[in-house]
């Protein structure tokens, strides 16, 4: 016996109502899960350790600029209490604590403190610009041009074999370096900084855009997205209510990864004598000397690594702080990964429990007792009655 059309219509209405309720509950769970994951990240010990180290350096650098106006002490000659000359710079950390001086007598600790805000701030700003533009482009391609993504993959993947550091060096060398004869720059400090930030952000946007696009595309292929489409949700509504809550935790990972990537690129540029804010080029009897104008850490490494063989502490100080800072960001990254995995595990566990046991919230909405199903004979009698009433 086949069900009548009225019975099928009522069953479809019930199924549609149940799907709509499930979708609303899923959206609510996603929002709650996002807040819970944020709390888990802030409570993760790995994230806390890395964040406190980075924040302490950055805040200390800002405070030193405000309180001391970036004063850089210099000890080029050292005398004993009776006025006897004991030596000239550079001095080791034992002679001039805590970190010694460079060959010009400038204290290394103050140089590290002054350059911290430039190193950390520059990495965060460039990574933020990379992620913002990549998210905009990646969401558009992953949502509205999903078929074109596979054609772009081959083109973008080929960029992994391009030496980014050499490309950036070629684009920035004429802007960043000063004239060795006159000691002047062709552009102002803000122009040099702005151009460097834009170039270092643009070189990574294609690969990051493809990453975001693939992640967006994978979310669009999930089952709950199909349920939202069945309910008549537009692309923008689904993107805002369902795709973005799943995407933003991944974007945090991408953001921290890009910070580490920017730091490594800065280190490569420093070894190529291309320092943030400008490279002061000067000539003397011993050869060409390159100095950083901002004491940014990669610039200090590029300027001092020539002393690694016989005055080890001079390049070792910025190398140590640079390495520990990269390690701190990696600790933050690992803490975010752990929190994300825990959040996903909790979501999977809740889903399995929901499949085993029907949610109480749905059973309160509607059941089969709330509907009256008609057989063929009852439907025929109802039609005859309706025609009789209408003829009268």
C-alpha positions in Angstrom: 0.0 0.0 0.0 1.5 3.3 -1.1 1.2 6.4 1.2 -1.1 9.1 0.0 0.2 12.5 -1.1 -1.2 14.2 2.0 0.7 11.8 4.2 3.9 12.3 2.2 3.5 16.1 2.4 3.2 16.0 6.2 6.2 13.7 6.5 8.3 16.1 4.4 7.2 19.0 6.5 8.2 17.1 9.6 11.7 16.2 8.1 12.2 19.8 7.0 11.3 21.1 10.5 13.7 18.6 12.1 16.6 19.6 9.7 16.0 23.2 10.5 16.1 22.5 14.3 19.3 20.5 13.9 20.9 23.3 11.9 20.0 25.9 14.5 21.4 23.7 17.3 24.6 23.1 15.3 25.1 26.8 14.8 24.7 27.4 18.5 27.2 24.6 19.3 29.7 26.1 16.9 29.5 29.5 18.6 29.8 28.0 22.1 32.7 25.8 20.8 34.5 28.8 19.5 34.4 30.5 23.0 35.4 27.3 24.7 38.4 26.9 22.4 39.5 30.4 23.0 39.5 29.8 26.7 41.4 26.5 26.2 44.1 28.4 24.2 44.5 31.1 26.9 44.8 28.3 29.5 47.3 26.2 27.6 50.7 26.3 29.3 52.7 26.2 26.0 50.8 29.2 24.7 51.1 31.1 28.0 54.9 30.6 28.1 55.5 31.7 24.5 53.1 34.7 24.8 54.5 36.0 28.1 58.1 35.9 26.7 57.2 37.7 23.4 54.9 40.2 25.2 57.5 41.0 27.9 60.1 41.8 25.3 57.8 43.9 23.2 56.3 45.8 26.2 59.8 46.3 27.7 61.0 47.8 24.4 58.1 50.2 24.2 58.6 51.2 27.8 62.3 51.9 27.2 61.5 54.1 24.3 59.0 56.1 26.3 61.0 56.3 29.5 64.6 56.5 28.2 64.0 57.8 24.6 66.0 54.8 23.3 69.2 55.9 25.0 72.1 53.7 23.9 75.0 53.8 26.4 78.5 53.5 25.0 81.7 52.3 26.7 84.6 52.6 24.2 87.3 52.9 26.9 87.5 51.3 30.4 89.6 52.7 33.2 90.4 51.3 36.6 89.8 53.2 39.9 93.2 54.8 39.8 92.6 56.1 36.2 94.7 53.4 34.5 93.4 52.4 31.0 92.3 48.7 31.2 91.1 48.2 27.7 89.0 49.4 24.8 85.9 48.1 23.1 84.6 45.5 22.4 84.1 44.3 26.0 82.8 40.9 26.9 79.8 40.3 29.1 82.1 39.7 32.1 83.8 43.1 31.6 80.6 45.1 30.9 77.5 43.2 32.1 75.0 42.0 31.3 75.8 41.3 27.6 78.9 43.2 26.8 79.5 45.7 23.9 80.1 45.7 20.2 83.3 47.0 18.6 82.1 50.6 18.8 81.4 50.2 22.6 77.6 50.3 22.4 76.0 48.0 24.9 74.4 44.9 23.4 71.5 44.6 26.0 70.2 48.1 25.1 70.5 47.3 21.4 68.4 44.2 21.9 65.9 46.1 23.9 65.6 48.9 21.3 65.3 46.5 18.4 62.7 44.2 20.0 59.7 46.3 19.1 60.8 46.5 15.5 61.5 42.8 15.1 58.3 41.6 16.8 56.1 44.4 15.7 57.2 44.1 12.1 56.6 40.3 12.0 53.1 40.7 13.5 52.1 43.5 11.1 53.4 41.8 8.0 51.8 38.4 9.0 48.5 40.2 9.7 48.5 41.9 6.3 49.3 38.5 4.7 46.4 36.8 6.5 43.8 39.6 5.9 44.4 39.8 2.1 44.7 36.0 1.8 41.5 35.4 3.7 39.6 37.8 1.5 40.9 36.3 -1.7 40.8 32.7 -0.4 37.2 32.9 0.8 36.1 34.4 -2.5 37.8 31.7 -4.6 36.9 28.9 -2.2 33.2 30.0 -2.2 32.4 31.4 -5.7 35.2 30.0 -7.9 35.6 26.5 -6.4 36.2 24.9 -9.8 39.0 27.3 -10.7 40.9 26.4 -7.5 42.4 23.2 -9.0 43.8 25.2 -11.9 45.4 27.8 -9.6 47.0 25.1 -7.4 49.6 24.1 -10.0 50.6 27.8 -10.7 50.9 28.7 -7.0 52.7 25.5 -6.1 55.5 26.4 -8.5 56.1 29.5 -6.4 57.4 27.3 -3.6 60.6 26.8 -5.6 61.2 30.5 -6.0 63.8 31.8 -3.5 61.7 34.4 -1.8 64.6 36.0 0.0 66.5 36.7 -3.2 63.3 38.1 -4.9 62.7 40.5 -2.0 66.4 41.5 -1.9 66.2 42.4 -5.6 63.1 44.5 -5.1 64.3 46.3 -1.9 68.0 46.7 -2.3 67.8 50.0 -4.2 65.4 51.4 -1.6 66.8 50.2 1.7 70.5 50.7 1.2 72.1 54.2 1.6 74.6 55.8 -0.6 78.0 54.7 0.7 79.8 57.8 -0.5 77.4 60.4 0.9 75.7 58.3 3.6 72.2 59.5 2.6 69.1 57.7 1.5 67.0 58.2 -1.6 63.8 57.8 0.4 62.5 58.8 3.8 62.4 56.4 6.7 58.6 56.0 6.5 58.8 55.4 2.7 61.5 52.7 3.2 59.5 51.0 6.0 56.2 51.1 4.0 57.7 49.8 0.9 59.4 46.9 2.7 56.3 46.0 4.6 54.2 45.9 1.4 56.8 43.8 -0.5 57.3 41.3 2.3 53.5 40.9 2.6 52.8 40.5 -1.1 55.3 37.8 -1.8 53.5 35.3 0.5 49.9 36.1 -0.4 49.5 33.7 -3.4 50.5 30.6 -1.3 48.5 31.7 1.7 45.5 32.4 -0.4 45.6 28.9 -1.8 45.8 27.5 1.7 42.7 29.4 2.8 40.9 28.6 -0.4 41.4 24.9 0.0 40.3 25.0 3.7 37.2 26.9 2.7 36.4 24.5 -0.1 36.7 21.5 2.3 34.2 23.1 4.7 31.7 23.7 1.9 31.8 19.9 1.2 30.6 18.9 4.7 27.2 17.5 5.4 25.8 20.3 7.6 26.4 22.8 4.7 24.2 20.6 2.5 21.5 20.8 5.2 21.8 24.6 5.3 21.4 24.7 1.5 18.3 22.5 1.6 16.8 25.0 4.0 17.3 27.7 1.4 20.2 29.6 2.9 22.1 31.9 0.6 25.8 31.5 0.0 26.6 34.6 2.1 24.3 33.5 4.9 25.9 30.0 5.0 29.4 31.6 4.7 28.7 33.9 7.7 26.8 31.5 9.9 28.5 28.1 9.2 31.7 28.4 7.2 33.5 31.2 9.1 33.0 29.7 12.6 34.8 26.6 11.4 37.4 28.6 9.5 38.6 31.1 12.1 40.5 28.6 14.3 42.5 27.6 11.3 43.2 31.2 10.5 44.8 31.7 13.9 47.2 28.9 13.1 48.0 30.4 9.8 48.6 33.8 11.4 51.2 32.4 13.9 52.8 30.4 11.1 53.2 33.5 9.1 54.8 35.4 12.0 57.5 32.7 12.1 57.8 32.8 8.3 58.4 36.6 8.4 61.0 36.2 11.1 62.9 33.7 9.0 62.7 35.9 5.9 64.0 38.8 8.0 67.0 36.7 9.1 67.8 35.8 5.5 67.6 39.5 4.5 69.8 40.4 7.4 72.5 38.0 6.2 72.2 39.6 2.8 72.9 43.0 4.5 69.3 44.3 3.9 68.2 45.6 7.3 64.8 46.9 8.3 64.4 50.6 8.1 67.6 51.1 6.1 71.2 49.8 5.8 73.9 52.4 6.6 76.7 51.7 4.2 80.1 53.2 4.9 83.6 52.7 3.6 86.9 52.7 5.6 90.4 51.3 5.4 89.2 47.8 6.5 86.5 47.6 3.8 82.8 48.2 3.6 80.7 48.3 6.7 77.0 47.7 6.9 75.0 48.9 10.0 71.4 48.8 11.0 69.6 52.1 11.6 66.9 50.6 13.9 68.9 47.9 15.8 66.4 45.4 14.5 67.6 41.9 15.5 68.2 40.5 12.0 70.1 43.6 11.2 72.3 43.1 14.3 72.9 39.5 13.2 73.9 40.6 9.7 76.1 43.3 11.0 77.9 41.3 13.7 78.2 37.7 12.4 81.6 38.5 10.9 82.9 38.6 14.5 81.6 35.1 15.3 85.1 33.5 15.1 87.0 35.7 17.5 84.5 37.8 19.5 81.7 35.3 19.8 79.4 37.1 22.2 78.7 40.0 19.8 76.8 38.0 17.2 75.7 35.4 19.7 73.5 37.8 21.7 71.1 38.8 18.8 71.2 35.2 17.5 70.2 33.9 20.9 67.3 36.3 21.3 66.1 35.8 17.8 66.1 32.0 18.2 64.3 32.1 21.5 61.7 34.4 20.0 61.0 32.0 17.1 60.8 29.2 19.7 58.3 31.2 21.7 56.1 31.7 18.7 56.4 27.9 17.9 55.3 27.2 21.5 52.2 29.4 21.0 51.6 27.6 17.7 51.8 24.2 19.4 49.5 25.4 22.2 46.9 26.5 19.6 47.1 23.2 17.8 46.6 21.2 21.0 43.6 23.3 22.0 42.1 22.9 18.5 42.6 19.1 18.5 40.9 18.9 21.9 38.0 21.1 20.7 37.5 18.8 17.7 37.7 15.7 19.8 35.0 17.0 22.1 32.8 17.9 19.1 33.2 14.4 17.6 32.4 12.8 21.0 29.2 14.9 21.3 28.2 14.0 17.7 28.5 10.3 18.5 26.4 10.7 21.6 23.8 12.5 19.6 23.6 9.7 17.1 23.2 7.1 19.9 20.6 9.1 21.8 18.0 11.4 20.3 18.3 15.0 21.7 15.6 15.9 24.2 15.3 19.4 22.7 14.1 18.0 19.4 11.6 15.6 20.8 9.8 18.5 22.5 9.1 20.2 19.3 7.0 17.7 17.3 6.1 14.0 17.1 3.9 11.8 15.0 1.1 12.2 17.5 0.7 15.9 16.5 -0.2 14.9 13.0 -3.3 13.1 11.5 -2.6 10.7 8.6 -5.4 9.9 6.2 -5.9 6.7 4.2 -7.1 6.6 0.6 -10.7 5.9 1.7 -10.8 8.7 4.3 -9.3 11.1 1.7 -12.0 10.1 -0.9 -14.8 10.7 1.7 -13.3 14.1 2.6 -13.2 15.0 -1.1 -16.8 14.0 -1.6 -17.9 16.1 1.4 -15.9 19.1 0.2 -17.5 18.9 -3.3 -21.0 18.6 -1.7 -20.5 21.6 0.5 -19.1 23.6 -2.5 -22.1 22.7 -4.7 -24.5 24.0 -2.1 
